[in-house]
Amino acid sequence: MKFHITIFLSILTVLTSCNGQSSYQKGNSDQFLKGDTVKELGSNIMVVYQDKKNIYWFGSWETGVYRYDGTKLINYTTKHGLPNNRVDEIQQDESGNIYFASFYPKPTIVKFDGNTFTTLAPIPSNDWQLTSIDLWFKHTYDLENYVYRYDGKTLHKLQLPEPPNLPNPFGVYSIYKDIKGNIWFGTNPVGVCRYDGKSFDWITEEDVTEFRNEGANGVRSITEDKNGDFWFNTENRYSIYDNITLKSNKFYTRHESIGSLDGIKNSNLDEYLSTVRDDNDNLWFVTYLDGVWKYDGANVIHYPVQDNSKNITLFSIYKDNKGHLWLGTHENGAFKFDGKTFNRFAL
């Protein structure tokens, strides 16, 4: 009899464990950690993310994170387990876990399995690798040259090498994985670094970091266009080569870019905060106070983003799973593009 009871309890334990692990992947909202049901997003929605189950997550700088399944809007804050009500970045791993990163007052990366928030402890490391399952997180506010690589078990705290002949401390403002699997790090104030799994290559041109009036905005955005050229938030675009084949011994060439296409030298378009490539290969650029600009490879179209006829401060642009475009803003919630204009998101 004891033998049968033992088997029964073992089976029950396995079933309970499996159900607990798969609660997120089933997409059953009733099995999620209960948060506060709200009727609208907070005002400072900085980042938008859609997961593999098409659930939207909105990260704010003051009121935690919001989960929207198409019906209910749930708000999670420190009272539900978040260590910080500021969320600067959102990612997802292959198992469906969601990660929330906050970079102020100190870097904090949190794993959410649908029921529990777990703060990951960074381990100082020199284990530089490139794998398809790794998640990369930036280290923005302190000029310490650090990035984080999470392999599913360990959060590696890695220090980027300084660029040649430019031994300055720097912060990492953006991270981008290109179509070839290389990782790019946008910094402030020393340019852009590419890691291909073996070596580090730098673009340290002064214009990359937009030095103006003795200050720099930093490389806050990196993307590729349909031709494979790279766009940083500068006046130039860059053709990148795997091997150094140019007489200058550089792995890139620089071309005049979108900064001059609006016809205004040193305009707001010259320094954009965020960019994305849509499903039709158009590039979309978000400026701080001058709306959104679309570039189709030949022409530039301007889309003002306003509230009560006044331009609002923008932060990020995001393309969701169906190709829809979203904006994160400093004071006006989230906006969604309807094909003609960007409108404030509301339930």
Secondary structure, DSSP 4 states (H G I P E B T S, - for coil): -HHHHHHHHHHHHHHHHHHHHTTTTTT-GGGSPP-EEESS--S-EEEEEE-TTS-EEEEESSS-EEEE-SS-EEEE-GGGT-S-S---EEEE-TTS-EEEEE-SSS-EEEEE-SS-EEEPPEEE-------SS-EEEE--SS-S-EEEEE-SS-EEEEEPPPPTT-----EEEEEEE-TTS-EEEEEESS-EEEE-SS-EEEE--GGGGT-BTTB------EEE-TTS-EEESSSEEEEE-SS--STT--SEEEEE-GGGTTS-TT-GGGS-SEEEE-TTS-EEEE-SSS-EEEE-SS-EEEE--EETTEE--EEEEEE-TTS-EEEEESSS-EEEE-SS-EEE---
